[in-house]
Amino acid sequence: MPYLGTNTQGRYRTLLRSGALYDRVEQATRVLRSCRVCPRHCAVDRKAGELGTCLVGAKALVATAGPHYGEEFPLRGWYGSGTIFFAGCNLRCLYCQNAEISHQPNGKELEPEDLAEIMLDLQEQGCHNINLVSPSHQVPQILEGLLVAAQRGLRLPLVYNTSAYDDLDMLKLLDGIVDIYMPDLKYADATVGRRLSKVPDYPAVAQLAIKEMHRQVGDLVLDEEGIAVHGLLVRHLVLPGGLAGTAEVMQFLAEEISRETYVHVMDQYHPAAKAFSHPVLWRTIREEEVAQACRLAREAGLWRLHEE
């Protein structure tokens, strides 16, 4: 039985009724001809089969999908978050926990109708939302599938679950479509971003992206049962040795986004992929490092810290 709480109506329903959702799909898919879907702006013709850094062509590439119970409570609730894990990625994090699907195109190519079927099945299973995991490089394909799903009755809110390395123009196309933005703000220092994720400009790009996300949806709003309706939920993965620049990250969120920002200070870091040979990332995170990160968040003026 689908969840029948107050957050069941995705904002894209309004754009579908007005006809604007069709225009957004057309605008997004045009970008695939000389790809500028993510901030790398590879300029390859994905429609013709050319591949850029993400290694994904013109069709949606999905690794797995299903109800997920490991997300924050406002997302997973009692019936799970309907996650769709997109294969490929526009980052190359040394410590990637999903390297087998993110650093390689390990997934199934789907037509828009197939992606729509996955969304509708997650709704039928009772999930609280549709959770798009690693969507930044597949926005046009997602919108194509969403259009079909919405025409066939999809109504669940959309969660945009991202590394925050997102193109500003693509995000603007998502205005009025995405209900909940969930970026993982990884680094405060561009040099660290270059060394650990192979992008030259992570903090500048991510900060602009999160400002745009907040402009669109505001602070996180929960219904009477504690389930997310719309808004911004920011994740921050604590890295060993202070590499993430947590103090600066929290200061940015408090001063340039909102002191009402809902923040999840994540303690899940463990070495994976190429991290074992790194002089700092080779070890797991320490309890005192997580405690310090939470303290820095509170000192910056952030009070809506996710704690379970």
Secondary structure, 3 states (H helix, E strand, C coil): CCCCCCCCCCCHHHHHHHCHHHHHHHHHHHHHHHCCCCCCCCCCCHHHCCCCCCCCCCCEEEEEEEEECCCCHHHHCCCCEEEEEECCCCCCCCCCCCHHHHCCCCCEEECHHHHHHHHHHHHHCCCCCEEEECCCCCHHHHHHHHHHHHHCCCCCCEEEEECCCCCHHHHHHCCCCCCEEEEECCCCCHHHHHHHHCCCCHHHHHHHHHHHHHHHHCECEECCCCCEEEEEEEEEECCHHHCCCHHHHHHHHHHHHCCCCEEEEECCCCCCCCHHHCCCCCCCCCHHHHHHHHHHHHHCCCCCECCC
